[in-house]
Amino acid sequence: MDTHGADSTKQQERHYFLLSELQSLVKDLSSSFQQRLSYNTLSDLALALIDGTVYEIVQGLLDIQHLTEKNLYNQRQKLHCEHQALKQDLLRKHKDALQSCKSHNLVLLRSNQQAELEALEIRVREEQRMMDKKIVAEMDQKVIDQQNTLEKAGVPGFYITTNPQELTVQMNLLELILKLQQKESQCGTL
């Protein structure tokens, strides 16, 4: 028996199975996305998915993304807690100063405290803005890393882009891959 022919037939059957599953999954997506996906793109995607490697790559990328998101969230929470503590300390200091203040200095003290509080709030807003910029930059870099990895793995539709329409297409392609992986793992075909 020709094992190469049997392997080739098996691969063709798997390709056909994946393609028909993708075609059925695409029907759940928006019509504008459906129009952007040619039969050839779906066929190429099915070919890329045959050996299961792309599933592993996508899962690895998702794990990295989730860890990054969690890490960035924790950094932002830590900054928020530091800011809350600074504000509490300042308010406590102000309260103590007010209690020991002579009445003729009260107006000046309140004015100075208001200025201190406003300065702290400006600092807090600026540090939060910087943190948010850092988070956006890191997540943008993750997207580029993912696009690059998937392009190198030969997944059709993936290349480095910041075009919002292309990013939507890529997110939909990822969704298709994940749904197909989930379906296959439930059926035990993986």
C-alpha positions, 0 to 999 in steps of 0.5 A, a space after each residue: 500500500 502507498 502510505 504517501 498516497 494515504 497520508 495525502 488523502 488523509 490531509 485532503 480529507 482534513 483540509 476539506 473538513 476544516 474548510 467546511 467547518 470554517 465556512 459554517 463558522 463564517 456564517 455567524 460573523 457580520 456580512 461585511 466580514 463575510 464579504 472580505 473573506 474569499 474562498 481562497 482565504 478560507 482554503 488557505 486558512 484551513 491548510 494552515 490549520 491542518 497539523 494543529 501547530 497554529 492552534 498551539 501558537 494562537 494559544 501561546 499568544 493568548 496566554 502571553 496576552 492575558 499575562 501581559 494584561 494582568 500584569 499591566 492591570 496590577 501595575 495600574 492598580 498599584 499606582 492607584 493605591 499609591 495615589 490613594 495613600 498619598 491623598 489620605 496622608 495629605 488629608 491627615 496632615 491637613 487635618 492635624 495642621 488645622 487642629 493646631 492652627 491659630 485662628 488668625 492663620 486659618 485662612 492662609 493655612 486653608 489656602 496653602 492646603 488647597 494649593 497642596 491638594 490641587 498640586 497632588 491631584 495634578 501629579 496623580 492625573 499626570 502619572 495616571 496618564 503616563 501609565 495609561 500611555 505605557 499600557 496602550 504602547 505595550 498592548 500595541 506592541 503585543 498586537 504587532 508581536 502577534 501579527 508578526 508571529 502569525 504571519 511567520 507561521 503562514 496564517 493567511 490574513 496576518 501581517 503587521 498593520 494598524 489599519 482598523 479595518 484590517 485589525 478587525 479582519 484579523 480579530 475575526 480570523 482569530 475568533 474563527 481559529 479559536 472557535 474551530 479549535 474549541 469545536 475540534 477539541 470537543 469532537 476529539 478530532 484534534 
